[in-house]
């Protein structure tokens, strides 16, 4: 693990985990879809209905999807929530990040489209 201070001073390169965290949790602005949020660190028992009910407390939810293993159907621990507007997405991102759902603190950031 490399500290953020060392990276900023040019003394070290960021770890893959730090790069991915920054990409997924970009604080500055959404990339592409302005109302689509990445939700990570989901408990395995978390369902789309659970996520929707939690996110509805801060705004109108348009869609929820949790990514699942193609063979087992098991929750892979991350998903996406699309809010009705950018302002609702900003509020949801700020209010829901680090919230405990199913015994785990979730990470919420702007969804980023894969370029691969």
Backbone torsions as a table, in degrees:
resi	resn	phi	psi	omega
1	UNK	NA	135.1	-179.2
2	UNK	-115.5	136.0	-178.5
3	UNK	-71.9	151.4	177.0
4	UNK	-62.1	-35.3	-179.9
5	UNK	-63.7	-42.8	179.3
6	UNK	-64.5	-37.9	178.6
7	UNK	-65.1	-46.5	-178.7
8	UNK	-63.3	-32.9	179.9
9	UNK	-83.2	-0.8	178.5
10	UNK	78.4	14.3	-177.9
11	UNK	-86.1	-15.3	-177.9
12	UNK	-153.4	159.6	174.6
13	UNK	-94.3	147.3	179.0
14	UNK	-68.4	148.7	175.1
15	UNK	-73.0	162.4	177.6
16	UNK	-58.7	-39.3	178.9
17	UNK	-61.6	-42.6	179.6
18	UNK	-66.5	-39.3	178.1
19	UNK	-63.5	-46.9	-179.9
20	UNK	-64.1	-42.1	178.4
21	UNK	-60.0	-43.6	-179.8
22	UNK	-65.7	-41.6	-179.2
23	UNK	-64.6	-42.9	-176.3
24	UNK	-77.6	-30.3	-174.4
25	UNK	-110.8	28.4	-178.2
26	UNK	-45.4	115.9	-176.2
27	UNK	-79.2	-24.3	-170.2
28	UNK	-78.4	-52.6	-174.9
29	UNK	-159.5	154.6	176.3
30	UNK	-73.6	151.9	175.3
31	UNK	-107.5	116.8	179.7
32	UNK	84.1	-111.5	-177.1
33	UNK	-71.2	119.3	-173.9
34	UNK	-80.4	-0.3	-178.8
35	UNK	-126.9	8.4	-176.7
36	UNK	-101.2	124.9	-177.3
37	UNK	-112.2	140.7	170.6
38	UNK	-86.9	135.8	177.0
39	UNK	-126.0	116.7	-176.8
40	UNK	-117.5	170.9	-180.0
41	UNK	63.3	35.9	178.4
42	UNK	-72.8	142.2	172.3
43	UNK	-65.8	148.2	-176.5
44	UNK	-60.9	-26.9	-178.7
45	UNK	-87.6	-1.1	179.6
46	UNK	-66.8	134.5	179.4
47	UNK	-113.9	167.4	175.9
48	UNK	-60.0	-39.7	-180.0
49	UNK	-63.5	-39.0	178.2
50	UNK	-64.0	-46.9	179.9
51	UNK	-61.8	-44.4	-179.4
52	UNK	-60.1	-44.1	-178.4
53	UNK	-65.6	-34.8	178.8
54	UNK	-71.3	-46.1	-177.4
55	UNK	-71.5	-25.7	177.5
56	UNK	-63.7	-18.5	179.7
57	UNK	-68.9	-15.8	-179.4
58	UNK	-117.9	-3.5	179.6
59	UNK	169.8	-178.0	-179.1
60	UNK	-81.7	122.2	179.6
61	UNK	-93.8	126.8	179.9
62	UNK	-91.5	-42.1	-177.5
63	UNK	-155.6	150.1	176.2
64	UNK	-136.6	132.7	173.1
65	UNK	-140.0	134.7	174.8
66	UNK	-110.6	129.4	-178.9
67	UNK	-76.3	137.6	-174.7
68	UNK	-129.5	153.2	174.2
69	UNK	-63.0	132.6	-175.6
70	UNK	-67.1	-30.7	-178.6
71	UNK	-87.0	-45.7	-173.5
72	UNK	-95.4	-20.9	-175.8
73	UNK	77.5	4.8	-178.6
74	UNK	-72.3	138.8	175.5
75	UNK	-54.8	130.6	-179.5
76	UNK	-89.0	0.3	175.6
77	UNK	93.9	7.1	176.1
78	UNK	-151.6	163.0	179.5
79	UNK	-168.1	-164.8	-175.6
80	UNK	-139.0	143.0	175.3
81	UNK	-126.9	127.2	176.2
82	UNK	-105.9	123.2	178.1
83	UNK	-93.6	163.7	-175.8
84	UNK	-69.5	-26.3	-178.3
85	UNK	-146.7	163.9	177.8
86	UNK	-61.6	-42.3	-177.9
87	UNK	-64.3	-36.5	176.7
88	UNK	-69.5	-35.1	177.5
89	UNK	-66.2	-40.7	177.8
90	UNK	-61.6	-46.4	178.9
91	UNK	-61.7	-46.0	179.7
92	UNK	-61.7	-43.4	179.3
93	UNK	-59.4	-45.5	-178.4
94	UNK	-70.9	-39.5	-176.2
95	UNK	-80.2	-32.4	-172.5
96	UNK	-92.8	-21.9	-179.7
97	UNK	-58.5	127.9	-178.7
98	UNK	74.5	9.8	175.8
99	UNK	-72.4	144.5	177.9
100	UNK	-85.3	120.0	175.3
101	UNK	-130.4	119.2	179.5
102	UNK	64.7	28.3	178.4
103	UNK	87.0	6.5	177.7
104	UNK	-130.6	143.6	175.8
105	UNK	-83.1	119.6	-177.6
106	UNK	-83.3	156.2	172.5
107	UNK	-108.0	134.4	179.0
108	UNK	-127.9	127.6	178.3
109	UNK	-149.3	-179.9	178.6
110	UNK	-72.3	134.3	175.6
111	UNK	-69.5	139.7	179.6
112	UNK	-122.8	127.5	179.1
113	UNK	-69.8	137.2	176.5
114	UNK	-69.0	139.7	179.1
115	UNK	-96.2	-0.9	-177.8
116	UNK	-96.9	NA	NA
